[in-house]
Amino acid sequence: MTSSEEMTMDDRRDSKESEKSQLSHCHTEKSQDIFDKKARRQLIIASILCSLFMVGEAVGGALAGSLAIMSDAAHLLTDFASFGISLVAMHLTSKRRTKKLSFGWYRAEIIGALMSILFLWILTGVLVYLGVERIINPDYTIDPLIMLITASIGVVINVIMGLTLHQPGHNHSHGGSPSYSPTDSGHQSQTEDNSTERDDKHLLDDKQKLVEYGSISNQNVPDVEKNDHGHSHKKEKNINVRAAFIHVLGDLVQSLGVLVAAVIIWFKPEWKIADPICTFLFSILVVFTTMHIVKDIMLVLMEGAPRTVDFTDVTQSLLEIQGVREVHDLRMWSLSMNKIAMAVHLAVEKDRDPMDVLRISTRLVRKRFGISESVIQIEEYHPTMSECHECQDPPD
């Protein structure tokens, strides 16, 4: 091989490395989330079924004189609103960020969810008030036949919606280089994974730590999704569809409760007090099932650290990169329920290449912890940092 041919091959290699560096400097090749058409279709079908039965249940509840059915219809109204919010959120999060909205439209989902829950609580309060009135003044009539028919249809509709929104629990892929993604809408490029496998010389086992600095490229970060039997599992499905499925399960329980109350009143008309009692039980169920959602929403709005990522785990993982001596000013927050952002300072030894540390750490937090937005500042380590009060980890 002539010297000119060797130079040509070296130039090509340098060009490829330069291109890869440019692509991976702070983004993946596909930084925009893919619009999940399947999830969108599932939510649209569920929304249509929900809206149709909501109208039918409201009419049936009015004809039967049943508060329990009306409370179920109110719950369906909030479910319909939540489905709509999920669809709008999926559309907005696919839009590019702007100079004014530098993080994009991720918080639209949070604001919409909060409004939906507040509306549900108002409706629940009204129904509880009407239920108390019925107990104080039991001069009301209930048509058990209409109540029974409406409740039975409600159970069937909720089962159909549940089947529509159900996502298989074991979705895996064999071979390849798996990548962590909180939702199905955040796939990395398969081309990137394949090229990573071909180019890497020292693939690490998932049990190894990041200790051989210099032999690890930014593609060599072990992936927590990889299992011992050689293929990867997606831990989560589309979060919007998953949330909708949980809503439908709650509706199914409520519809079964209405059905039980209808059967009781059918056989024992004098026990019509079962209707307002059922309304009270559903109201308690609504409050308890939405409180944890409100807590999560408040955590996001307060820029709190996400529950799914441990502060200490992130710190220790970054310290495993040889050359990193101190990790400080680590901040993590949620842009939405499934979109995590992070900013951190890494103090590295003087003789270490800061660009290598940047590439490794960026890929590590993305693949191991699902952090999609990261700002990592590399700085030279000074011994005084270990004694600096501002550089210490914050309290729990």
N, C-alpha and C positions, 0 to 999 in steps of 0.2 A: 504494500500500500504506500503510495507516494505521500510526501508531506502535505501537498496541496489537498489531497483527498482527506487526510486526517484533519486538516484545518476546516474543510467543509463540514465534516461530521461534527466537529466540536462546535462550529457555528450553529448548526441545526439544533444540537443539544442545548446550547445556551439560549437559542431562540425559543425552544419549547419550554425551558425552565422559566424564561422571562414571561412568556404568555401565561403559564400556570400561576406564576407569582402575581401577575396583574389580575387574573380572575379571582384569586383567593385572598387578595389583600384585605378585604373586609366583607366580602359577600360570597355566597355560593353562586354557582352558575345560574341557578334559577332562584333569584331572591324574591320574586313575586309568587305569592301563594297561588296554586292552581285552583281554579273555580271548580269545586266538586259537584259535577252535574248529577251524580247519583244521589248525593245527599239532598241536593236542591229538589230533585224529583220526588224523593220520599216526603220531604216537608210539604211540598205542594199538594200531594195526594192526601196527606194527613190533614192539612188545612181545609181542603174541600169537604172531607168527611166530617171534620169537627164543626165547620160552619153550618152544614146542612142539619146535622143532628142537634146542634145548639138551638136552632130555630124551632125544630120539631119538639125538643124537650121543653122549651119555654112555653110553647102552645099547650103541650100536654100537661105541664105543671099548672098552668092557669085553668085549664078545663077540669083537672082533677082536684084543684084547690090544695095542692101539696107544696109545702115550703121545701121539703127535702129535694123534690125534683127541681124546683126553682134554684136551690143552692147548687145543685149539680150543674144546671145550665149556666149559672154564674161562673162556676169553675171552668166550664168549657169555654166560656167567653175569654177568660184570661189565658187559657191554653191556646186558643186561636190567636190571641195577641202575641203570645210568646213565639208561636210558629212564625208569625209575620215578622217579628223582631229578628228571629234567627235568619230568615231569608234576606231581610234588609242588611243584616250584619254581614252575611256571606258576600253580598254584592259590594258593600262599602269597603270591606277589607281587601277586596281585589283591586280597588282603585289606588292609583299611585298617590304618594304623599305630596303635599304642596309646601310652599314656603311658609304659609300660615299654619298649616297642620303638619308639622314636621314628622310626627309619628303616624300620620294617616288617620283613618276613621275607626280605629279599634275600639275606642271608648264609646262609640255609638251603641254597641251591643250592651254595655254596662248600663248606660243611661236608660235605654229602652227596657231592659229587664227590671230596673228599679221602678220605673213608672208602672209597669205591668203589675208588679207585686203590690204597690200602693193602691192601685185600682182594685185589686182583688181583696185587699183588707177592707176597703170602704164597702164593697158589696157584701162581704162577710158580716161586717158590723150591722148593716141594714137588715140582713136576714136573721141575725141573732135577735135584734130588736123585735122583729115581727114574730119570732118564735116565743119570746117572753110574753108578748101580748096574747098569743094563743093559749099559753098555759094559764095566764091570769083570767082571760075571758074565753072559755072553751066553747063558745057559740060559733062553731064553724063546721062545715061538712067536707068530707073527702070522698071522691069517687075512686074506690079501690081498684076497679077494673081498668080504668084509664091509667091509673098510677102503676098497676102491675104491667100493663102492655108497654108503657113508656120505659119503665125500668128494665124490662127484658130486652127491648131494642137497644137500650143504652149499653148493656153488658156486651151484646153482639158487636155493636159499633166500636166499642173500646178494644175488644179483642182484634177486630180487623185493623184498627189503627196501630195496635201494638205489633201485629205481624208485619205491617207495612214499614214500621220504623225499626224493627229488630235488625241488628247487625250481628253476623256470625262472630262468635267469641274467639275462634282460632284461625286467625289470618296470618299466614307465614309465607316466607319465600326462602328457597334453598339456594345456597351458593351466593356469590356476589359479595359486595361489601355493604352491609346494611347501614342505614342511617336513621338516627333518632328523629322522630317527628311527632309532636303532640297531637296532631290531627292528620287525617288523610289528605288534607289540602296543602301539606307542606313537604311534598316529596322532593328529594334531591335528584339531580340528573343521573340516570343510569349510566350515561356515557362517562360522567365524572367518576363513578364508582369503579367501572371497568378499567379506566385508565389508571386509577389509583392502584389497583391490583397489579397491573403490568409493570408500573414504574417503581413501586416500593420494593426494596431489597430486604428489608428487615421488618416483616409484619409481626406485630406483638400479639401474644396470647392475651385474652381478656383478663387473666389473673396477674399479668406482669405490671409493674409500676413503671412510670416514665422516668427512668433513671439514667439511661444511656444518652445523654445529651449529645447532639451532633449526628447520631445515627438515626434519629427520629425526624421525619419530615412532618409537615402539618397534616399529612394524610394518615399517619401511623398511630393516631390516638385510638386506643381500644374502645370499642363500642359496647355500651352496657346492654344493648339489645341482643347481642350475640350469645347464643346458648352453647353448651358443651356438645350438643349433637349436631352442630354445624349449620344451623339455619336460624333465621331471626324471626321474632314475633313482634307485631305492632301491639303495644300495650293498650293503646286507646284508639277508638274509632273517631269518626267526626263528632266533635263535642256538641254541636248544635243538634244533631240527630239523637245523640245519647241523652241530652237534656230533655228533648221532646219525648223520648221513650219513657223516661222517668215520670214525666207529667202524665202520660197516658196510663201508666201503672197506678198512679194515684187516683185517676179518674175511674179506673176499673174497680178499685176497692170501694170507691164512693158509690158507684152504680150498683155493686153487689149489696151494699148497705141499704140503698133505696129499695132494691128488690126484696130484701128481707123485711123491711118495714111495710112494703106493699102487701106481702104475703100475710103478715101479722094482722094488718087492718082488714084484709079480705076475709079472714076467718073470724076475727074478733073486731067488728067495727067500733065497739066501745073503747078499744085501745088505740084510738086515733092520736093519743098523745105521743105515740111512737114517732109520728111525723116531726114535730118540733124537737123531740129528743134527738132524733137522727140528724136534724139540722145543727144542733149544738155540737154533736160529736164530729160532724164534718168540719165545722168551723174551727174546732180545736186542732183537727188534723191539718187543715190548711195553714194555720199559724205555725205549727211545729215543722211542717215540711218546707215552709218558706223562710224560716228564721235563719237557717244555715246559709241559704242563698243570699240573704241580706247581709250576713256577716262577711261573706266572700266579696260582695259588691263594695261594702265599706272598706275592706282591706285594699281592694284595687284603687278606690278613689282616694284613700289615704297614702297611696304609694307604698304600701306595706310589702314585705318580702313574701313571695308566693309560698303556699303551704307545701307544694310539691318539691321544692328545692331547699336543701339544708345549707345554712350559711357555713357551718364548719366543714361540711363535705366539699364545698366549692373551694374554700381556702386551702384545705389539705391537698386537694387534687392539683391545684396550681403550684403548691410548694413541692410536689413530686417532680416537677420539671427541673432537671438539674440546671443550676445556674440561677434559679430564682431563690433569693434569700429572704425576702420579706413580701408579704401580701398585705396591703393596707388600703383604707378608704374603699372597701368593697361595699357596693350598694346594689341591691337587686329589687326590682319592682315589676308589677304586672301591668301591661298595657291593656290586656283583656283577660278573660278567664283562662286562656291558653296561649297567650303571647307574653314571653318573659324578656325583660331587658336588664342589662347589667353594666356597671362601670366599676373599674378597679385599677389600682396602681400596683405594678410589679417592680420590685427593686431587684436588679440582677447584678451578678458579679461583673467586674470591669472587663474581663477577657472573654465574656460570652457575647455572641452575636444577638443583638436585641431583635432583629428581624426574624430570626429563627424562633425566639421565645414568643414573639407576637403571633407567628403563624400557628405554632403548636397550641398556645393557650386559647386562641380564637376557635380553633377546631375542637379543642377539648370541651369547652363550655357549651358549644353547639351540639356536639354528638353525645356527650355524657349526661348533660343536664337539660338539653332542649332549649337553651337560651339563644333566641334568634337575633336579638339586638344587643351587641356588646361593644363597649368602648374600653380598650385596654391601653393604659399609659405605661410605657416602659421607662424606667429611670435607673440611674446608677446607684448601687447599694452603698450606704455609708453605715459604719458600726453604730453611729448615734441613733439610727432608726429604731433599734431594738429597745431603746430607753425613751423614745419620744412618746409623749402622752397622746398626741393626735394620731399616731400610727397604730395604736393599740386597737384590738377588736372592741366593738361596742358591747354593752351588757345585753343579756337576753331580754 
